[in-house]
Amino acid sequence: MNLRLSSAELSDIQTRALQEGIPYQTLISSVVHKFVTGRLVERDTGDQLERGA
């Protein structure tokens, strides 16, 4: 699978993964998994809401 990201997006993902202590590819995989299973949460003014809620 190929995924095109801007340099800035990749850098932000790598930074977040470093903060979480995991490889950035694992972070991307986790985000995709959460999205397809409906467990990805969106931030709305500091509150976290379930997708589709």
C-alpha positions in Angstrom: 0.0 0.0 0.0 1.2 3.5 -0.8 0.1 6.5 1.1 0.9 10.1 0.0 1.3 12.6 2.8 2.8 16.1 2.8 6.2 16.5 4.4 4.5 18.5 7.2 1.9 15.8 7.8 4.6 13.1 7.9 6.7 15.1 10.3 3.7 15.7 12.6 2.9 12.0 12.6 6.5 11.1 13.3 6.5 13.5 16.2 3.3 12.2 17.7 4.6 8.6 17.3 7.8 9.5 19.1 5.7 11.0 21.9 3.7 7.8 22.1 6.9 5.7 22.0 5.8 3.7 18.9 6.9 3.5 15.3 5.1 6.0 13.0 3.9 3.2 10.7 2.2 1.6 13.7 0.5 4.9 14.6 -0.8 5.2 11.1 -2.1 1.6 11.1 -3.8 2.3 14.4 -5.6 5.4 13.1 -6.8 3.5 10.0 -8.0 0.6 12.2 -9.9 2.9 14.5 -11.5 4.7 11.5 -12.7 1.5 9.8 -14.1 0.1 13.1 -15.9 3.3 14.0 -13.8 4.0 17.1 -11.9 7.1 15.8 -12.9 10.1 18.0 -13.0 13.7 16.8 -12.1 16.6 18.9 -14.7 19.4 19.2 -13.6 22.3 21.3 -11.7 20.1 23.6 -14.4 17.5 24.0 -14.1 14.0 22.4 -17.1 12.8 20.6 -17.7 9.4 18.9 -17.8 9.6 15.1 -21.4 9.7 13.9 -22.7 10.7 17.4 
